[in-house]
């Protein structure tokens, strides 16, 4: 049975599996000195621009923490929404490995607002206060919302005008680009982003993420931080080969367009059911909905999804590259059966 807990529940796209198998027959140099890693980096430079530095790692948390570690000193902090993955879902890894502090602000839709971020500027120059150094946003956000290209540029300009850098957690960057109908370069490079955590695992890859840096000055220590952070993969080609297949022929886009469309289909089907209320307009591959509390336990006996805010019965449903309409129809039928029993 397909799950809707996360796009991490899905398997691996056949073209990605094929790429892994095809790089398995010869011996290659380890630690990223192989031909596949070199080719993958060139693919990233074709996509984002020739001046980017790219460092492959194993996990999304590793991407965020290694990348941010290279931007910060212990007395500096990162401004982010309180819902940011680095704040709520990385087990304090940011604080543990950077020695720095997260400066988070409340939000209702996953997006950081400039007006909210400005509160931390009053600390600049005060030796008693953490100094804001990085602004971090997630694209698409943890609520499935998507920053527009204009909003990202405004945040980059705000950061740079105040001697800060802009980091983007792009665990679902493909879903965001597909939703906006733009290229990665238009959304990230051209808006002035300084550091990107580029995700692939949630969109059809087996494993592997990439730290993409847009300034050599910033990234000069990343190779050492990656090793210290236990993210230097020995047989790197098995990650790099995936990225080649992922970026070639826009496989990333094909997968993301599909999962986004399945989320919209899920939302439309949910609207058919009385007492189900969508939390927000679906913009990426995630659907948030409020359902009666009495439905949750019987549904969880057969189906798999997150109850993100139990106090208001808010659930999260995530579509994947391999989600089908039949999977969704089966789930909707299950909700309708539970609803009939309850009412």
PyMOL commands that set and color helices and strands:
alter all, ss='L'
color gray80, all
select helices_A, chain A and resi 7-9+14-22+35-48+60-69+85-88+93-98+114-123+149-161+173-180+184-189+201-203+216-219+222-228+237-270+293-300+310-312+325-342
alter helices_A, ss='H'
color red, helices_A
select strands_A, chain A and resi 53-57+76-81+101-105+131-138+165-170+195-199+209-213+277-278+286-290+306-309+314-318
alter strands_A, ss='S'
color yellow, strands_A
deselect
rebuild
show_as cartoon
